[in-house]
């Protein structure tokens, strides 16, 4: 039986903290080892406690909360979904959750004297007592077809209660935290292995590519990750890289493969992670040109990881890698191509940092003479390009550009020209 433990007070809820954070996992494991049997798959125990403060803007919510608090305990045995939900009064936990944070808030409340200065060790024992109360409530409600091994439940909980002291809580928290990390890595590897053997239609055109590095400093690879992400995305889109289910490709970079694996879980199916590992201490000592190359290699590693797992078009990806490798950050990107009977207009840009902005170019070719002239028309951040160059028209004599007139466009394009006109004759000089 899975055991979920949460706390609730006026306008706030969450899990346990500090050395009690993983105690529910210990109970769950001990019950399993003892051969505990239950027809219910999950027990969700909520500890409700009187608040010592309320958040700004919700003064008075403590009164509403008390009307519910006074009705506890409540229990519900959901036989259809095999869940048990129990909420208990737990005034002993007010200081445990709220005392350290109370000083940060204006609206504060006192609690009864007997619930003050309770040690974490005693809180741990009280928590076990709450589970024992919950077990008794379940046992009182079971019916003929229900299974709930109450005696084993009590024996296991009482056994844990006798063990609880400060050293025990410290060691259990560390042990459970380590086990959680091992379980995450194991699950990540299992999911990756599963992806290798799935044969899904590749019907989603890539829409986005980004680099993430959750455990590294903010902007650790900037601006190179920002610039190369745009370059790879542009060329992979032009080459129509198609993926199964997802269309957002994220490169997860970490110091070790284990760290990358732990950060590789996708909550939704529209994005996926490719993994790459870096010696970050070494990276920080590199000159800028080598840092640039290193970030390029990280994106390549992440892309190849995704391609290997999901059987993507490796030939197409390799062609893009080779093309980018030729000019690096100076790889010119196509924004749009327009033509009429007399001229061909290719609008291109270079991927640059947010501070620099991307230089945008008209590459105008006279079809009669095959002469091409190149003109920089301005700079914009990569995320501004679509709104800035929203409507482009090409005639024999002029090129006209209109920007987005939406509210979002007005905000994002503040200070930029909203309409531009260019004479073909001037551009071809």
Residue pairs with C-beta under 8 A, 6 or more apart in sequence:
1 28
1 31
1 36
1 38
1 40
1 41
1 42
1 43
2 28
2 41
2 42
2 43
3 24
3 25
3 27
3 28
3 31
3 42
3 43
3 45
4 24
4 42
4 43
4 44
4 45
5 15
5 16
5 23
5 24
5 45
5 46
5 47
6 13
6 14
6 15
6 44
6 45
6 46
6 47
7 13
7 14
7 15
7 16
7 46
7 47
7 48
7 49
7 90
7 93
7 97
8 46
8 47
8 48
8 49
8 87
9 48
9 49
9 50
9 51
9 65
9 94
9 97
9 98
10 51
10 54
10 58
10 61
10 62
10 64
10 65
10 66
11 51
11 54
11 55
11 58
11 61
11 65
12 51
12 55
13 46
15 21
16 23
16 24
16 127
17 96
17 97
18 120
18 173
19 120
19 124
19 169
19 170
19 172
19 173
20 120
20 123
20 124
20 127
20 169
20 173
21 173
21 176
22 172
22 173
22 176
22 177
22 180
23 124
23 127
23 169
23 172
25 176
25 179
25 180
26 160
26 172
26 176
27 131
27 156
27 157
27 160
30 156
30 159
30 160
31 152
31 153
31 156
34 152
34 155
34 156
35 149
35 152
36 149
36 152
36 153
36 156
37 147
37 149
37 152
38 147
38 148
38 149
39 79
39 82
39 145
39 146
39 147
39 148
40 77
40 82
40 83
40 84
40 138
40 146
40 147
40 148
41 82
41 83
42 82
42 83
42 84
43 83
43 84
43 86
43 134
43 138
44 83
44 84
44 85
44 86
45 86
45 87
45 88
45 130
45 131
45 134
46 85
46 86
46 87
46 88
47 87
47 88
47 90
47 93
47 127
47 130
48 68
48 69
48 72
48 87
48 88
48 89
48 90
49 89
49 90
49 91
49 92
49 93
49 94
49 97
49 98
50 62
50 66
50 69
50 91
50 94
50 109
50 111
51 62
51 65
51 94
51 98
51 109
52 94
52 95
52 98
52 99
52 102
52 108
52 109
52 110
52 111
53 98
53 101
53 102
53 104
53 105
53 107
53 108
53 109
54 61
54 62
54 105
54 107
54 109
55 105
56 105
56 106
56 107
59 107
62 109
69 89
72 87
72 88
72 89
73 86
73 87
73 88
73 89
73 133
73 137
74 86
74 87
75 84
75 85
75 86
75 87
75 134
75 137
75 138
75 141
76 84
76 85
76 86
77 84
77 138
77 141
77 142
77 146
78 84
78 85
79 146
84 138
86 134
86 137
86 138
88 130
88 133
88 134
90 126
90 130
91 111
91 112
91 115
92 115
92 118
92 123
92 126
93 123
93 126
94 111
94 115
95 111
95 115
95 116
95 117
95 118
96 118
96 120
96 123
102 108
118 126
119 166
120 166
120 169
121 164
121 165
121 166
121 169
124 164
124 169
125 161
125 164
128 157
128 158
128 160
128 161
128 164
129 161
131 157
132 154
132 157
132 158
135 150
135 153
135 154
135 157
136 150
138 148
138 150
139 148
139 150
142 148
181 258
181 262
184 261
184 262
184 265
185 258
185 261
185 262
187 265
188 261
188 262
188 264
188 265
189 261
191 265
192 264
192 309
195 309
195 310
196 308
196 309
198 244
198 310
199 311
200 244
200 245
200 310
201 244
202 242
202 243
202 244
202 312
202 313
203 242
203 244
204 242
204 243
204 244
204 245
204 246
204 247
205 237
205 240
205 241
205 242
205 243
205 247
206 233
206 236
206 237
206 241
206 242
206 243
206 247
206 248
206 249
207 237
207 247
207 248
208 233
208 247
208 248
208 249
208 271
209 229
209 232
209 233
209 236
209 248
209 249
209 250
209 251
209 299
210 229
210 248
210 249
210 250
210 251
211 221
211 225
211 228
211 229
211 250
211 251
211 253
211 295
211 298
211 299
211 302
212 250
212 251
212 252
212 253
212 263
212 273
213 220
213 221
213 252
213 253
213 254
214 252
214 254
214 263
215 254
215 255
215 259
215 263
216 253
216 254
216 255
216 280
220 280
221 253
221 291
221 295
221 298
222 353
223 352
223 353
223 354
223 355
224 291
224 292
224 295
224 296
224 329
225 295
225 298
225 299
226 351
226 353
226 354
227 329
227 351
227 352
227 353
228 295
228 296
228 299
228 324
228 329
228 351
229 299
230 333
230 351
230 358
230 382
231 324
231 329
231 331
231 333
231 351
232 299
232 303
232 320
232 324
234 333
234 334
234 351
235 320
235 323
235 324
235 331
235 333
236 316
236 317
236 320
238 334
239 316
239 319
239 320
240 316
241 312
241 313
241 316
241 317
241 320
242 312
242 313
243 249
243 272
243 310
243 312
244 310
245 269
245 270
246 266
246 269
246 270
246 271
246 272
247 270
247 271
248 270
248 271
248 272
249 271
249 272
249 274
249 302
249 303
249 306
250 271
250 272
250 273
250 274
251 273
251 274
251 275
251 276
251 298
251 299
251 301
251 302
251 303
252 260
252 263
252 264
252 273
252 274
252 275
252 276
252 302
253 260
253 276
253 277
253 278
253 298
253 302
254 260
254 263
254 275
254 276
254 277
254 278
255 277
255 278
255 279
255 280
256 277
257 275
257 277
260 275
260 276
260 277
261 275
263 273
264 273
264 275
265 273
266 272
266 273
272 306
272 310
273 302
273 306
274 301
274 302
274 303
274 304
274 305
274 306
274 309
275 301
275 302
275 305
276 298
276 299
276 301
276 302
276 305
277 301
278 294
278 298
283 291
283 294
286 294
292 328
292 329
293 328
296 324
296 325
296 328
300 321
303 317
303 321
304 314
304 317
306 312
307 313
307 314
307 317
323 331
324 331
329 350
329 351
330 350
331 350
331 351
332 348
332 349
332 350
332 361
333 348
333 349
333 350
333 351
334 346
334 347
334 348
335 347
335 348
335 349
335 360
335 385
335 389
336 346
336 347
336 389
336 392
337 344
337 345
337 346
337 347
338 344
338 345
338 347
338 392
338 394
339 345
339 367
339 394
340 394
340 395
340 396
341 367
341 396
342 366
342 367
342 368
342 396
343 364
343 365
343 366
343 367
343 394
343 396
343 424
344 364
344 365
344 367
345 362
345 363
345 364
345 365
345 392
345 394
345 399
346 362
346 363
346 364
346 365
347 360
347 361
347 362
347 363
347 389
347 392
348 360
348 361
348 363
349 358
349 359
349 360
349 361
349 382
349 385
350 358
350 359
351 358
351 382
352 358
352 359
352 379
354 381
356 379
357 379
357 380
357 381
358 379
358 380
358 381
358 382
358 385
359 376
359 378
359 379
360 376
360 377
360 378
360 379
360 380
360 385
360 389
361 374
361 375
361 376
361 377
362 373
362 374
362 375
362 377
362 399
362 422
362 427
363 372
363 373
363 374
364 372
364 373
364 374
364 375
364 399
364 424
364 427
364 428
365 371
365 372
366 372
366 428
371 428
373 427
373 428
373 429
375 422
375 427
377 420
377 422
378 416
378 417
380 388
380 416
383 412
384 412
384 413
384 416
386 404
387 403
387 404
387 406
387 408
387 409
387 412
387 413
388 401
388 403
388 404
388 413
388 416
389 401
389 403
390 402
390 403
390 404
390 409
391 400
391 401
391 402
392 399
392 400
392 401
393 399
393 400
393 401
395 424
396 424
397 423
397 424
397 425
398 421
398 422
398 423
398 424
399 421
399 422
399 424
399 427
400 419
400 420
400 421
400 422
401 419
401 420
401 421
402 418
402 419
403 409
403 413
403 416
403 417
403 418
403 419
404 413
405 418
